[in-house]
Amino acid sequence: MIDPITISKIFDAAEIVDVVNDFVHLKRRGSNFQGLCPFHNEKTPSFTVSPAKGIFKCFGCGKGGNAVNFIMEHEQLSYPEALRYLAKKYGIEIQERELSDEEKKLGSEKESMLIVTKFASNYFAENLMQSEEGISIGLRYFRERGFSKQIINDFKLGYSPEERDAFTKDSLKNGYKLEFLEKTGLSIVKENFNFDRFAGRVMFPIFSLSGQVIGFGGRTLKTDKNIAKYLNSPESAIYSKSKVLYGLFQAKQEIIKKEKCYLVEGYTDVLSFHKADIKNVVASSGTSLTEDQIRLIHRFTNDVTILYDADSAGIKASLRGTDMLLEQGLNVRILLFPEGEDPDSFAQKHSSSETLEYIRKNEQDFISFKAQLLSDEAKNDPIKRAALISDIVRSISVIDDKIKQSVYIQECSNIMNINETVLYAEVAKITRRKIQDLKQKERSHSLLGPSQNIPPVPAFVDKVYFEAQEHEIIRLLLLYGNEKVVFVNHESKENVDVKVADYIIDQLRNDELEMKNILNQKIFLLAEQIIKSNEKISADFFTQHQDPEISQLSASLCSQKHQLSQIWKRKGAQVVDEEKKLNELLEDLFRKYKLNIVKEAKNKLQQQLKDAKTTNKPEQILSILEKISQINEVIKKLSELQGRVIM
């Protein structure tokens, strides 16, 4: 146990801006700071940190709290673990008794895996610098690449011995469990033999944003073509390759300082740039760029330059990643190195200033890049030229910022010698098609098929909520989440057994509706996580939760006496228990909930329409009228389902 005096010291030392700034790029806005929320995907900052109050708050997803709450949420740590994290950050000694062996065994699986990866990182680093084999093979390789002792230490580079089970034997000898050696992927467990995954390789530890070792990359120095050149840790509870960028822990502060991120492919590309004193660089580790990786970059900067070699694979990779970066609102530039060069080799041969100057002179925006790359192939072929223009327009269409979109359309018009009006029309056509496809995709993912009973809320409706219905949704989720109810699939016309929790999640997620009350949202996300883990929802878990606000609200909701809907009392019919009519209750609840939301959204749109007419903005007026028309259609359907028609 951590004593109260130490806890008080930790809270006093943990300055909220300092803590959050380790993970989010913050910019001052008056007396507060703003950045992109790390807990949900957003392009416009709604995440605010108040140093005066010592709290953070996201007005998009609703998450908020103090420095300890932030670390708990971001690093998925328990309350004591978060306190220890902050104590270490601020050099505060924690006075507590030593855990017994039995208590250590009861530690979380994730924590146990992190302990194992930390041991492995130290083991490989020591082997590199202290063992005869490590020095003659691993250290020699790194020195030949020109990597200094400082770089080796900063990235904790290491070496795994050639002996097939050297690491596994040493780990077991030091008391680490085979179970966690296998789960982290460090050891491969067979029926009669256990051996090391990375035997005979130089090692590149992969760090989380907070600096914990979560995985490894290993490179063989052998020339045998039957041996994979690189091996990576497998997916695990602590490591997901698609959600990690190599070098980001070491680069994040420099990215913020330089307001720019260089994106490369591999481990040695990153190290060679550090050698050239260019530290705002990260690698996708040879994988295609993912949305999670892009969101990581966007938390620290808006500007990205993709650096690839000139081979066809590199070019294709850059083209695939460009649209995803643009879609997330980043400013994207692309650079191809000279034939036969890559970021690693170029940085090895040139000084820092020469490398930066080459990048500055040769990086291009994505339109110029695509036009130059593909125009030689198109030449005078009108069909290929049309395909090139369509490819560029597709990229422009993913940009949300209309000003940026307009600038790129002008540039495309100039480069490709085509009328701007044609390009605007093509962008609009692609955008409409995407919206239609997205709506169809969302509906096809529904448990019950396209919802004929409860029409969806239009995608443009947001920032509208009704607390009473939110509370009722949470109440049903906690009390009856595991119960099965029978609905009709509107495509197959067959009866479908659906859990109450699945139905509620389905209704909210398919319409992109979020609980706006912070506590309701917390409870909903916890319940959703439980369902995704294939576990059962227990009301007791929430009523006895360690967060007093969650436990109090849960207890209050679960103890409320529910008033049955009038639809169950028609013509003097006997009132039945609500659990026997859950399907009707759920449909009735979501009809009312969505009806209230769209009616309130209509009121807001009507006010916007009034303002647009006053300022004489015809395009805005048409857009608002179209939205009101869509909402009127939904109101009509929902009102009819409620037994009345509202004109």
GUTORTI-193756 format. One record per residue: residue in three letters; x, y negated, z of N, C-alpha, C in turn. Coordinates in steps of 0.2 Angstrom, whole numbers, plus 5000, padded with zeros to 4 digits. Last residue first. Layout:
BEGIN
ALAXYZXYZXYZ;...
! end
This chain:
BEGIN
MET476749134809476849104803477349044804;ILE476849294816477049224817477149184811;VAL475749424820476149394814476249314816;ARG475949564831475649494829476049464824;GLY476549684835475849674835475549614834;GLN477849694834477649674840476849674841;LEU477949714820478049774824477849754832;GLU477749584816477249634815477349694819;SER478949524821478349504824477749554822;LEU479849584813479949604820479249584823;LYS479549534800479549604802479449624809;LYS479649394803479049424801478949494802;ILE481049384806480549364811479849394809;VAL481549424794481649464800481149444805;GLU481149314786480949384784481049424790;ASN481749204793480949214792480749284791;ILE483049234790482849234797482049244797;GLN483149204776483249264778483049284785;SER482749064777482349114773482449184775;ILE483849014783483149014787482749064783;LYS484849034774484849064780484149074784;GLU484348944764484449014762484449054769;LEU484448824771483848844768483848924767;ILE485848814772485448824778484748854776;SER486248804758486548854762486048874768;LEU485648684755485448744751485648804755;ILE486248594764485548604764485348664761;GLN487548604759487448624765486748634766;GLU487448544746487648604747487448644753;PRO486948404750486448454746486748524747;LYS486948304762487348354760487048414756;ASN486448184769486348194762486948244760;THR486248164782486948144780486948164772;THR484948204784485148144786485748114783;LYS485148344780484648294776484848224778;ALA485848384791486148394784485748344779;ASP485048374802485648334801485948334794;LYS484048464798483848394799484448354798;LEU484848584798484448564792484348484792;GLN485148594812485648584807485348554800;GLN483848614816484148554818484748534814;GLN483648744810483148684808483448614810;LEU484548814817484648804809484248744807;LYS484048824829484648794828484748774821;ASN482848894827482848824829483448794828;LYS483449014822483048974818483048904820;ALA483949064834484449044829484049004824;GLU482749094841483249034843483749014838;LYS482349194833481949134833482349074836;VAL483349294834483249254828482849194828;ILE483249324848483849294846483749264839;ASN481949364849482149304853482749274850;LEU482049484841481549434840481749364843;LYS482949564848483149534842482649474840;TYR482149584860482849554861483049524854;LYS481049654855480949584858481649554858;ARG481749764849481249724845481249654848;PHE482249824861482749794855482349754850;LEU481149864868481649814871482049784865;ASP480549954859480149894861480649834864;GLU481450054859481350014853480949954854;LEU481550084873482150064869481950024863;LEU480150134875480450074879481050044875;GLU480150244866479650184865479950124869;ASN481050324872481150304865480750244864;LEU480650344885481250304884481350284877;LYS479550394892479450354887480050314884;LYS480050464903479650504898479450464892;GLU480550364911481050414908480750454903;GLU479450304917479850264911480250314907;ASP478050394920478750374922479050354916;VAL476450324915476950384915477550354918;VAL474750284918475450264918475950324919;GLN473350334908473750344914474550324913;ALA472450214900472850274900473250274906;GLY471650104897471550134904471950204904;LYS471950054885471250094886471250134892;ARG473650064887473050044883472450094885;LYS474850064893474250064898473650044894;TRP475950054886475850124889475250124893;ILE476049924882475949974877475750044880;GLN476549854892475749864892475649914886;SER477949924900477649884895476849904894;LEU478249924918478149964911477749914906;GLN479449854927478749844925478649874918;HIS480549934938480449914931479649904930;LYS481349874952480749904950480549884943;GLN483149884954482549844952481949894950;SER484249954956483749964961483149924959;CYS485049934945484850004946484350004951;LEU485349794947484949814941484649884942;SER486149794959485449754959485049784953;ALA487149874956486749894961486049864961;SER487749794946487549864944487049884950;LEU488149684953487649674948487349744946;GLN489049744962488449704965487949704959;SER490049794954489649834959489049804961;ILE490549684948490249734944489749774948;GLU491049614959490449584954490149634950;PRO492049694964491349684968490849644964;ASP492849824957492649754955492049734959;GLN492749954960493149914964493049834963;HIS491050014960491649994956492049954961;GLN489850074963490350084968491050054965;THR489050064952488850034959489350034964;PHE489850134943489750064942489550024949;PHE489750264947490350234945490350164945;ASP488350284949488750274955489450244953;ALA487950304936487750244939488150234945;SER488950374924488750384931488550314934;ILE489050454908489050384912488650404919;LYS490250574904489550554906489550494910;GLU491450574890491250584897490550554899;ASN492050544878491650604879491550624886;SER492650424877493050484880492750544881;LYS491650354873492150374868492550424870;ILE490950334885490650374880491150394875;ILE491850254892491750314894491450364889;GLN491850134883492450174884492350244887;GLU490550094886490650124879491350164879;ALA490650064899490150114897490350144890;LEU491449954898491650004902491250074900;LEU490649864890491349894887491549954891;PHE489649844899489449874892490149904890;ILE490249774909489949844911489849884904;LYS490649664902491149704906490849774907;GLN489449604898489949624893490449674896;ASN488849574911488549624906489049654901;LEU489849474915489749544918489449594914;ILE489649374905490249404906490249474909;ASN488349364893488549364900489149404902;LYS488349414880488649354881488749334889;MET488649564872488349534878488749464879;GLU488449554854488849564860488549534866;LEU488049624839487849584844488249604850;GLU488249684826488749644829488549604834;ASP487349784823487149714821487649664824;ASN488049894827487849884819487649814818;ARG488149874841488749874836488549864829;LEU486849884846487249824847487849814842;GLN486450014841486049954840486449884841;ASP487450094847487250094839486950024838;ILE487250074860487950054857487850044850;ILE485950134862486150064863486750034860;TYR486250264857485750224854485850154855;ASP487150314866487350304859486850264856;ALA486350304878486950264878487150254870;VAL485350404875485150334876485750284875;LYS485750514862485850494869485650424870;VAL484550594851485050544852485150524860;ASP483950704840484150694847484650644848;VAL482850664827483550664829483650654836;ASN481750734814481850714821482650714823;GLU481850674797481850724802481950694809;LYS481850584787481250594790481250654795;SER483050544781482850614781482150634783;GLU482950404784483150434778482950504777;HIS482650384797482250354792482450374785;ASN482450494810482950474805482550444799;VAL481550464824481550484817482050454813;PHE482150524841481950464836481850504829;VAL482150564857481950594850481750534846;VAL483450564869482850544867482750564859;LYS484350614883484250624876483550604874;GLU485350534895484750564893484650564886;ASN486450454899486550524897485950564894;GLY485950334903486350334897486450404895;TYR485050294912484750344908485250354902;LEU485650194920485150244923485050304919;LEU486450114912486750144918486250204921;LEU485550084901486150114900486450144906;LEU484550014908484350074905485050114903;ARG485349904912484949944917484850014914;ILE485749844900486249874905485949914910;ILE484449804896484849844892485449884896;GLU484149704906483749764905484149824901;HIS485149614904485149644910484749714909;GLU484749564891485449594892485449634898;GLN483549514894483549574890484249604890;ALA483949404901483449454904483549514900;GLU484849324893485049364899484649414901;PHE485049314877484449314882484649354887;TYR485949214865485849274869485249254874;VAL487049164852486349164854486249224859;LYS488149174844488149124850487449114852;ASP487549204827487949214833487849164839;VAL487149254812486849234818487349254824;PHE487649314800487849244802487549214808;ALA486949434798487649434801487949364803;PRO485349454805485749434800486449424802;VAL484849594814484949524814485449504809;PRO483949734805484549704808484449624809;PRO482249794811482749764806483349734809;ILE481749934817482049874820482549844815;ASN481250034808480850014814481049944816;GLN482150054798481450024796481050004802;SER483850054797483250044802482650014800;PRO484650184789484350114789483750104793;GLY485050304802484950284795484750214795;LEU485250324815484550344813484450324806;LEU486550284818486350354820485750374816;SER487350194805486850194810486650264811;HIS488050184794488450214799487950214805;SER487350124784487450194783487750224789;ARG487449984789486750024790486850104789;GLU488749954786488549954793487849994794;LYS488649974772489050014775488850014783;GLN487749864768487549934767487949984771;LYS488549754773487849774776487649844775;LEU489649774764489749774771489049794775;ASP489049754751489349814753489449824760;GLN488649614753488149674752488449744754;ILE489849554755489349554760488849604759;LYS490449584742490749614749490249614754;ARG489649514733489749594733489949624739;ARG489949384737489249414738489249484738;THR491349384734491149374741490449404742;ILE491249394720491649444724491449444731;LYS490649274717490349344715490649394719;ALA491449174721490849184724490549254723;VAL492549204712492649214720491949214723;GLU491949164700492149234701492249254709;ALA491749034702491149074701491349154702;TYR493048984703492548974709491949024708;LEU493449014690493749044696493349044702;VAL492648924682492649004681492949034687;THR493148804687492448824688492348904687;GLU494448794683494348804690493548834691;ASN495048874668494548824671494448844678;ILE496748924667496048944666495648894670;ASN498148944668497848904662497148924661;MET498849004678498549044673498149014667;ILE499248884685499748934683499448984677;ASN498048814687498648784684499148834681;SER497248904694497048874688497648844684;CYS498048924705497948984700497648954693;GLU497948804711498548824709498448884704;GLN496548794713496848744709497548774707;ILE496448904722496048914716496348854711;TYR497148864733497448914729497048924722;VAL496348754737497048744735497248794731;SER495148834741495148784736495848764733;GLN495648904752495448934746495348894740;LYS495948804761496448844758496248874752;ILE494548764763495048714760495648754757;LYS493948874768493748854761494248804758;ASP494549014775494648944776494548914769;ASP494549154772493949114775493949044775;ILE495049244759495249194763494649154766;VAL494749334749494749364756494849304761;SER494849274737494149284740494149304747;ILE496149284733495949224736495249224739;SER496249414729496549394735496349334738;ARG495349414718495149454724495549434730;VAL496149324710495549304713495249344718;ILE497249414707497349354711496749334714;ASP496449514699496849534705496949474710;SER495949434689495549464693495849484700;ILE497149404682496849354685496349374690;LEU497549534678497949494683497549444686;ALA496449564669496549604675496949574680;ALA496749464659496149464663496149504670;ARG497949524655497949454658497349444662;LYS497549644650497949644655497949574659;ILE496749584639496449634644496849634650;PRO497649514631497149484635496749524640;ASP499349524630498749564631498249534634;ASN500549454631499949424626499349474626;LYS500949494647501149454641500549434637;ALA500849584657500249564654500449534647;GLU502149604662501749664660501149644656;ASP502349474665502849504660502449564658;SER501449454676501349414670501749444664;LEU501749504688501349544684501249514677;LEU502649424695502749494695502349534690;GLN502049294693502749314691502849384690;ALA500849314700500849294693501549314690;LYS501249354713500849394709500949374702;PHE501949224717502249294717501949344712;SER500949134716501549124711501949194711;ILE500149184726499849174719500449174714;PHE500849184738500649244735500349244728;ASP502349084737501649094739501349154735;GLN504049134739503449114735502849124739;GLU505749114743505049134745504549104741;ASN506949044738506649104734505949124736;LYS507448954747507448934740506948984736;ARG507349024760507048954759506948944751;ILE508149134758507449144759507049074757;TYR509449064756509149104751508449114751;GLU509549004769509448964763509249004757;LEU509649114777509049074778508949034771;THR510849164772510249204772509649164772;GLU511749064775511649084768511049124767;SER511649054789511448994785511349014778;SER512149184792511449164794511249104790;SER513049254778513049224785512249204786;HIS512949414770512949344770512849314777;LYS512949554771513449524767513449444767;GLN511949594779512649614781513149574777;ALA510849534773511049504779511749524781;PHE510749634762510949564761511149524767;SER510549754769511149744765511349674764;ASP509249724775509849754779510449734775;PRO508349684764508549644770509149664774;ASP509249744749508649744754508849704760;GLU509749754732509849734739509149744743;GLY509549794719509949834723510149814730;GLU509149634714509149704712509749744716;PRO508849514728509149534721509149614720;PHE507249524737507949514736508249534729;LEU505749434736506049494734506849484734;LEU504549364748505249364745505449434743;ILE503049274751503449344749504049324746;ARG501949204763502449194757502849264757;VAL500449154770500849214767501349194762;ASN499649114784499949084778500449134776;LEU498149204790498849184790499149154783;GLY496849264791496949184791497749164792;GLN496649384788496649374795496849294796;GLU496749384774496049394777496049384784;LEU498049384772497649324770496949324774;LEU498449514776498749454780498249394779;MET497749584767497649594774497849534778;ASP498449544755497749534756497549534763;THR499749594757499649524757498949504758;GLY499949734758499949694764499649624763;ARG499949764744499449794749499349754755;LEU501149694740500449684737499949704742;SER502149764747502049694749501349674746;ALA502049894742501949884749501749814750;LYS502449864729501749884730501549874737;ILE503749824731503349784728502649804730;GLY504349944737504349884741503849834738;ALA504150024726503850044732503749984736;SER505049974716504349974715503949984721;ASP506349864724506049924721505349924720;ALA506849754730506549744723506349814720;ASP506449734747506949744742506549754735;TYR505549604756505649674753506149674748;LEU504749514768505449524764505549594762;ILE503549394770503649464769504349474765;THR503249274782503649284775503749364775;VAL501949194789502349254788502649254782;ASP501249084801501649094795502049154795;ASN500649074813500149074808500549094801;THR501049164828501249124823500649124817;PHE500649254838501249214840501349164834;ARG499549324834499549294841500149244842;HIS499849374822499449314822499449284829;ILE500549494825500949434823500549374824;LEU499449564830499949554834500349494832;ARG498649574818498349534824498949524829;ILE499449654811499349584808499149544814;GLN499349774817499949744817499949674815;ASP497949804815498149794822498849754822;GLU497949814801497549764804497849744811;THR499549874795498849884797498549814800;LEU500649904781500449864786499749874788;SER501350074780500950014777500649974783;THR502950094788502250114787501850054783;GLY504150064791504050104785503350124784;SER504049974802504350044803504150084797;SER503749844801503249884801503449964801;ALA504749734811504749784806504049824807;VAL505249554813504949624815504849664809;VAL506049414818505949464813505749524816;ASN506849294823506149294823505849344817;LYS508249294823507949334828507149344827;ILE509649284816508949274814508549314818;ASP511049314817510749264822510049244819;ALA511449424810511549364807511149304811;LYS510949524819511649514818511849444815;HIS509649514816509849484823510649474823;PHE509649574804509449504804509649474811;SER510049694807510549664803510349584803;LEU508949744815509549734818510049694814;VAL507949744804507849704810508549684814;ASP508449844796508349774794508249724799;THR508449954804509149924803509049854800;TYR507049984805507449964811508049924809;GLY506149914790506449964794506849934800;GLU505449804783505249874783505449914789;VAL504949644789505349684785505049754786;LEU504449474791504149544791504549594786;TYR504649334801504949374795504749444796;CYS503749204806503849274807504149304800;LYS503749044814503749084808503949154810;GLU504048954824503348954821503348994814;LYS505148954832505248944824504648934821;LYS504548994844504948934843505048914836;ILE503849104841503449044843503848984842;ILE504949184838504349174833503949114835;GLU505649194850505949154844505449144838;GLN504749264857504849194859505149154853;LYS504749394850504149354851504249274853;ALA505749484848505749424844505149374846;GLN505749584857506349544857506249484853;PHE504549634854504649614861505249574861;LEU504649664840504249614842504349594849;GLY505349774836505749714837505249654840;TYR504049854827504749864830505049794830;LEU502449844832502949814827503649824830;VAL500949954833501649924836502049894830;LYS499950014829499749964833500449934836;SER500250134822499950074818499750014822;LYS500750214832501250184827500950124823;SER500550214848500150224842500550184836;TYR500850274864501150254857500650264852;ILE500250324875500550264876500850234869;ALA499650444871499250394875499550334876;SER500250464854500150484861499750434865;GLU500950514839500450474842500350504849;PRO502750554840502050564838501550524841;SER504150464836503750494841503050504838;ASN504950494820504650454825504250494830;LEU506450514810505850544814505650494819;TYR507250504794506950474800506450514803;LYS507650604785508150544787507950514794;ALA507450774787507050714787507550654789;ILE508350884778508250854785507950784784;ASN508650924766508150964769507950934776;LYS509850854762509150834760508550864763;ASP511150814773510650874771509950844769;THR511950724778511750714771511250764768;LYS511650654795511850704790511550694783;LEU511150574804511750544800512050594795;THR509450534807509950584806510550554802;ARG508650434818508950434812509550484812;GLY507150404827507750434827508050444820;GLY506150304837506350324830507050354830;PHE505050314851505650314848505650334840;GLY504050234864504150284858504850274856;ILE503950144874503350184872503450234867;VAL504650054886504850094880504250144880;GLN504049884889504149954891504250004885;GLY503849754886504549774887504649854889;SER502649704883502849694890503549724891;LEU502449754870502549684871502749664878;SER503449904870502849874870502949794871;PHE504749964859504549934865503849904864;ILE505650104855505150064852504850034859;PRO507450144852506850144856506350094854;PHE508250234841507950164841507350164846;MET509650344840509050324843508850254843;VAL510450464830510450394833509750374835;ARG510350644833510050574829510250514833;GLY510350764838510850744833510650684829;ALA508650794842509350814843509750794837;PHE507250754844507750704841508450724841;ARG506550854850506350824844506850794840;ASP507350994859507250914858507050904851;PHE506351134864506951104861506851024860;ASN506051294872505851224871506451184869;PHE505351454869505951414868505651334868;ASN504251534868504851564871505451514871;GLU503251454863503151504867503751534871;LYS503851284863503651344859503551394865;VAL503751104863503751164867503451224863;ILE504850984860504451024857504351094861;SER505050824868505250894868504650924864;LEU504450694865505250704866505450774866;GLY503150684865503450704859504150704859;THR502450654876502750594873503150614867;LYS502050784879501550734877501850674874;GLU503250844883502850864877502350814874;LEU503550784894504050784889503750804882;PHE502450814902502450744899503050734894;GLU502650954904502050934901502050864898;LEU503850964910503850984903503250954900;LYS504250824921503850884920503850894912;TYR505850804929505350774925504950834922;GLY506950834937506350834940505750814935;ASN508150854931508050794935507350784938;LYS508050964924508450964929508350904934;LEU507250914914506950964918507350964925;SER508150834907507550804910507250854915;ASP509150924903509350874908508750844911;LYS508351004894508651034900508850984905;THR508050904884507550934888507850974894;PHE509350874879508950824883508350854887;ALA509750994874510150954879509750914883;ASP509351084864508951074870509251034876;ARG510251084854509551074852509151064858;GLU511650964852511351024856510651024856;GLU511850834849511750884843511450954846;PRO511050704859511550754857511350804852;SER510550544853510350614856510750664854;TYR510950384857511150444854510850504857;GLY510350214856510650264859510850324854;LEU509950044860510050094855510450154858;LYS509349934866509449994870509550054865;PHE509249804861508849854858508849924861;ASP510249744869509649714868509149764866;ASN511449834867511049824873510349804873;ILE511649814853511549884855511149874862;ILE511849674853511349704850511149774852;GLN513049674861512449634863511849664860;LYS513949744853513749774860513149734862;SER513449724836513849704842513549744848;PHE513549804821513049794827513449784833;GLY514149854810514249784812513849764818;ARG514049974805513549934803513649864805;GLU515050024813515150024805514649974802;ARG514350034825514949984824515149974817;PHE513450134823513250064824513750014823;TYR514350244820513850224815513650154816;ARG515050254833515450234827514950214821;LEU514050284841514250224842514750204836;GLY513750424836513250374836513550304836;ILE515050484835514550494830514150434830;SER515950454846516250474839515750474834;ILE515050434856515450384854515750394847;GLY514350554858513950494856514450434854;GLU515350644861514950654854514650584853;GLU515750594873516250594867515950604861;SER514750474881514850544879515350544873;GLN514450344883514950374888515150444886;MET513650274874514250244876514750284880;LEU512650374871512950334865513650304868;ASN512250414883512550464879512950424873;GLU511550304888512150324891512550374887;ALA510450304879510950244879511650264882;PHE509850424882510150414875510650354875;TYR509450394895509850444894510250444887;ASN508650274894509250274898509750334896;SER507550334887507950284884508650274887;ALA507150434896507450454890507850404886;PHE506650354906507250404908507550424901;LYS505550294899506150254902506750294903;THR504850414896505150374890505650324893;VAL504450444909504850494905505150454900;ILE503650334913504250354917504750394913;LEU502650344903503050284903503750294907;MET502050464908502350464902502850404901;SER501550414920502050474920502350474914;GLU500550324916501150304920501750354920;LYS499650414910500050364906500650334909;GLU499250494920499650524915500050464911;SER499450424937499150424930499550454925;GLY499950524951499950464947499650474940;LEU499950644958499350614957499350554952;LYS501250654960500950704955500250674953;LYS501550564970501850554963501450594958;GLU500950624981500650564978500850554971;GLU501850734982501150744981500750684978;ASP502950664986502950704980502250714978;SER502450504992502650574993502650604986;LEU503150344991502650384989502950464990;GLU503750235004503950284998503350334997;ARG502850085008503150155010503250195003;GLU503349925004502849975005503150045006;GLN503649765000503749815005503149865006;ILE504349704985503749734988503949784994;GLU505149554981505249624984504549644987;ILE505049464966504749474973504849544975;GLY505349424953505849444958505649444965;TYR504349404944504549344948505049364954;LYS504249534938504349474934504649414938;LYS503949614949504549624946504749564942;ALA502649564952503149554957503849564954;LEU501949594941502149524942502649514947;TYR501949734943502249704936502449634938;ARG501349754955502049774954502349744948;LEU500049704951500449674956501149684956;ALA499749814942499749744939500149694944;GLU499649914951500149914945500249844943;PRO498549884959499249884962499749884956;TYR497549884948497649824952498349824955;SER498149974933497749964939497949904943;LEU498249914916498549934923498049934928;GLN498249874903497849934905498149964911;GLU498749754899499249814899498849884902;HIS497649674899498049674893498549744893;GLU497049694912496649704905497149714899;MET498049664921497649724921497349744915;ILE498449534917498949594916498549664916;PHE497249464920497549464913497949524912;ASN497149484934496649514929496849514922;VAL498249404937498249484939497749514934;ALA497949274934498549314931498549384932;ASN496049284933496749254935497249294931;GLY494849274920495049294926495749254928;GLY493849344906494149294910494449314916;LYS492949374891493449404896493749344899;GLY492149334880491949324887492349354893;CYS492449334867492249394870492049394877;GLY492449184866492249234860492049294863;PHE493049114876492349104874492049144868;CYS494049174888493949184881493149164879;LYS495049114900494449124898494349124891;PHE496149114915496049114907495349134906;ILE496749004928496249054925496349054918;GLY497148894936497448964937497049014934;LYS496748774936496248814939496548884940;ALA497748714929497548684935497148734939;PRO497948794917498448794923498248764929;SER496848884908496848824912497448824918;VAL496748944892497048944899497148884902;THR495649014881495848954884496148974891;PHE495249064865495549094871495849034875;SER494849044853494349034858494549054865;PRO495549004837495649014844495048994848;THR494949094823494949034826495049034834;LYS495049234821495449194817495549124820;GLU495049384831494749314830495249274825;ASN494649524840494949504833494649434832;HIS495049534857494649544852494949504846;PHE496149514866495649564868495149574862;PRO496949404864497249464863496749524864;CYS496349254855496249304860496549374859;LEU497549134851497049184849496949234854;GLY497448984862497749034858497249084855;GLN497748834872497348884868497748924864;PHE497748754888498148784882497648834879;ASN497348594895497348664895497748684889;SER497248454894497548484900497648554900;GLY497548454877497348414883497748444889;ARG498148594873497548564870497248514876;ARG499648674868499248634872498648594869;LYS499548844863499748774861499348734866;LEU500249014864499848954867500048894865;HIS500349174859500649104857500149054859;VAL500349294872499949254867500349194866;PHE501249354880500849394876500449364870;ASP501849264888502249324886501949364881;ASN500849174892501349154886501749214884;VAL500349224903499949234897500449224891;VAL501249184913501149254912500849264905;ASP501349044911501949084910501749154909;VAL499949014914500248994907500849034906;ILE499949054928499449084923499749074916;GLU501149104938500949044935500549064929;ALA501349184952501149204945500749144942;ALA501649144965502149144960501949144953;ASP500449174972500749104972501249094966;PHE500249304970499749264967500049194967;ILE501449354977501349364970500849314967;LYS501049314990501649284987501649294979;SER499949384993499849314993500449284989;ILE500549514993500049494988499949424987;THR501349495004501649504998501249494992;ILE500249495014500749435013501149435006;PRO499649625013499349555011499749495010;ASP500749755006500449715011500149645009;ILE500249894996500649824996500249785001;MET500450065000500050005000500449945000;
! end
